[in-house]
Each structure stands twice: as C-alpha cells, then as structure tokens.
Amino acid sequence: MSRKSKAVCIILDALAAGIALIPIAWFFAGASSFPPEVPLHFGVGGADRWGDPMELAPVAFLPLCLTAFCIVSQILNLANLPLVVTREKRTVIVAVITLASSIAAVALSMWLFGLSFGG
C-alpha cells in the first residue's frame, strides 16, 4: 500500500474512533445530572419501563465497539466488497465505510439518549 493511501486510512480510522468516543464522553460527563429514573423501554403507548440511567451505559459504547470491529476487519483484510478493486483501494473504501458507520452509530446512540433523557 502506498504511503498516501496508508496515511488516508490512518486519518479516517482515527477520525472514526474519535467520533465514536463522543457518546461515551457525553454520557459520563452528564451522568451526575441525570434524573433518578429514565424511560428504558417504549411500547405503543409510550414508555413502559423506567429505571436507573446507568442501564443505558452500554448504548454509549456501541459506536466504539462497531468502529473497533470495522478497523480490525480492515487491518486483517476481512472486507468483502461487491466490486473488483485492488487491495489498496479496498482498504481506503473500508476506511470510508468505517467512518460512515461510526457517524451513523453515534447518531443512533445520541437519538436513543434523546428518547430517554428528553434532550
């Protein structure tokens, strides 16, 4: 892999990992101000289970887990793309997919927090 492609992959992966840390930082920075009970499950009629806000801590870690999985699969060359590309291009494509997945996972995580914390 060329130095330029490797640098692009490292930058994209670092950006994805940094973005994946946002929900963790947000959750633990605001943990002291969370209400004692938050809605944890929603049914047709609205919230049907309430509980301790710390039960939502795993949601903060999901984007980081997804991003780590994508980066490891990129490093081990486990990506299977539906196109014929060189290994160098495949690595860059997977880095872009990793970044997009990280952004989507953070958006989902923050949306779930918004449902529970009303913010």
N, C-alpha and C positions, 0 to 999 in steps of 0.2 A: 504494500500500500504506500502511496506517495506521502510525503511529509505534509502536503497541503490537505489531503483527504483525512489523514490521521488527526491533524490539528482541528479540522472542522468537526470530526466526530467527538473529539475530547470536549470541545466548546459546547456542542449540542448536548452531550451527556451531562456535563457539569450544569448547564442551564436547566435541564430536565430535573436533575437531582435537587437543585436549589429551589425550583418551583414546587417540587414535591414536599419540601420541608415547610412550606407556608402553613398548611393546616395544623401541623404539629405545633409550630410556634404560636399560631393564633389560639389554639385550644389551651395550651398550658399557660400562656400569658394572661388569658382571661378566666382561668379556672377559679380564681378567688372571687370573681364577681358573678359566677353562675348562680341561678336560683337553686334552692334546695331540691326541687323536683322539676324535671322537664319531661315533655312527651317523648316517648321512645318508640311507640308503635302507633300507626294511623290506620284506621279502618274506614269504611264507607261513611260513617257518621262523624269522623274526626278522630282525635286522639283517644285511644282505648287502653293505653298502658303508660303509666308515668313512673319515673324512677330517678336514681342518682345520675347527675350529669357525667360522672366518670365512666358510666357504662358506654358512653359514646367515644371514649378514648381510642378504641381500635379503628374507628372511622377516620381519625386523624392520620393513622399510619398506613392506610390502604394505598394512597398515591405513592408513598415512598416504596412500599413493597412491590407495586406494579412497575415502577421505574427501575428498581433494582433487578427485577426479573428480566425486563427488557434489555438492560445493559449487559447482564450476564449472558443472555442468549446471543447478544451481538458479539461479545468477546469470544464466545465458544462457537461462533458461526452456525447457530442453530436456526437462523431465519430462513423461512421458506417463502419466497416471493413468487407470485404467479407470472413472472416475466423472466426473460433471459437477460441477465446482466452480469457484468464482471464482479468479482469478489469485492473489489474496491468500491464500485458503485453501490453494491448491495449493502455494504457496511454503512455508507452515508445515508442510504434510503432508510435503513433500520434506525439510524440515529435520529432522523427526522420523525419517523413513526414513534420512537420513544418519547421525543419532545411533545408531540401531539397527544400521545396517550397520557403523559404526565399532566398536561394542561386540562384535558378532559376529566381526569380523575380528581384533580384539585377542584374543578368547577362542581363536580358531583358532590364531593365531600363538603364543600362550603354550602351547597344548596341544602344538603341534609342537616348541617348545623343550623342553617337559617330556619328550617322547619321546626327544629327542637328549641332553639333559643330565641326565635322570633326576631332575628336581626338580619 
